[in-house]
Amino acid sequence: MGSIDVQQYELIEQRADRYRFEKRNSFQAGTGSAGCLIPPHEYHRIANRSTDTAISIHIYGGDMDHCAMFEPAGGDWFVRREKSLGLDL
């Protein structure tokens, strides 16, 4: 089984609809590891850097029908976009 790289970010500046983040902690989540990403660590990137299969299970405390994504907008800046979520049945 593979592992998942988790890079945490801190929001350091916001100007209108643009956001700037700084990298903070990063770690590899391997088989059987668990963690939580709650304030102030809710900004993060998850990536599988391997060709091995990696599975990540996310559990939330309530209904979640959307989330925020941050798309590059040049330099260190990002634009926030809403992403609809649903179930694959």
C-alpha positions as CSV (number, residue, x, y, z in Angstrom):
1,M,0.0,0.0,0.0
2,G,1.1,3.6,-0.6
3,S,1.2,6.6,1.6
4,I,-0.3,10.1,1.3
5,D,1.7,13.3,1.6
6,V,-0.2,16.0,3.6
7,Q,1.0,19.6,3.4
8,Q,-0.6,22.0,5.8
9,Y,-0.9,25.8,5.1
10,E,-1.7,28.8,7.1
11,L,-3.8,31.7,5.7
12,I,-1.6,34.8,6.2
13,E,-3.4,37.4,4.0
14,Q,-6.7,38.0,2.3
15,R,-7.5,40.8,-0.2
16,A,-11.0,40.7,-1.5
17,D,-11.4,37.3,-3.2
18,R,-7.7,36.5,-3.2
19,Y,-5.9,34.5,-0.5
20,R,-2.2,34.0,0.4
21,F,-0.9,31.0,2.3
22,E,2.3,29.9,3.8
23,K,3.4,26.3,4.1
24,R,3.5,24.9,7.6
25,N,3.9,21.3,8.7
26,S,4.0,18.4,6.3
27,F,3.9,14.7,6.9
28,Q,3.4,11.3,5.3
29,A,0.3,9.4,6.3
30,G,1.0,5.7,5.9
31,T,-1.0,2.5,6.4
32,G,-3.1,2.7,9.6
33,S,-2.3,6.4,10.4
34,A,-4.9,8.8,11.5
35,G,-5.1,12.5,12.0
36,C,-7.3,15.5,12.0
37,L,-7.3,18.8,10.1
38,I,-9.3,21.3,12.2
39,P,-8.6,25.0,12.7
40,P,-6.0,26.3,12.4
41,H,-4.9,23.4,10.2
42,E,-7.9,23.1,7.9
43,Y,-6.0,24.4,4.8
44,H,-4.1,21.5,3.3
45,R,-3.1,19.6,0.2
46,I,-3.2,15.8,0.0
47,A,-1.2,14.0,-2.7
48,N,-0.2,10.5,-3.5
49,R,3.4,10.8,-4.6
50,S,3.8,7.1,-5.4
51,T,2.6,4.8,-8.2
52,D,1.2,2.5,-5.4
53,T,-2.5,2.7,-4.6
54,A,-3.2,4.9,-1.6
55,I,-6.6,5.1,0.1
56,S,-7.7,8.1,2.3
57,I,-10.9,8.0,4.3
58,H,-12.4,11.3,5.5
59,I,-15.0,11.4,8.2
60,Y,-17.0,14.6,8.9
61,G,-19.3,15.4,11.8
62,G,-22.3,16.5,9.6
63,D,-23.7,16.8,6.1
64,M,-21.1,18.2,3.7
65,D,-22.5,19.2,0.3
66,H,-19.7,21.6,-0.7
67,C,-16.2,22.6,0.1
68,A,-13.7,25.4,-0.8
69,M,-10.9,24.9,-3.3
70,F,-8.1,27.4,-3.8
71,E,-6.9,27.8,-7.4
72,P,-3.6,29.5,-8.3
73,A,-4.0,33.1,-9.3
74,G,-0.3,34.1,-9.8
75,G,2.6,34.3,-7.4
76,D,1.6,33.2,-3.9
77,W,-2.0,34.2,-4.4
78,F,-5.1,31.9,-4.8
79,V,-8.8,32.4,-5.6
80,R,-11.4,30.6,-3.6
81,R,-13.9,28.4,-5.5
82,E,-16.8,26.5,-4.2
83,K,-17.0,22.8,-5.1
84,S,-20.2,20.8,-4.9
85,L,-19.8,17.4,-3.3
86,G,-21.9,14.3,-3.7
87,L,-22.0,10.5,-3.3
88,D,-20.8,8.1,-5.9
89,L,-23.5,5.4,-5.8
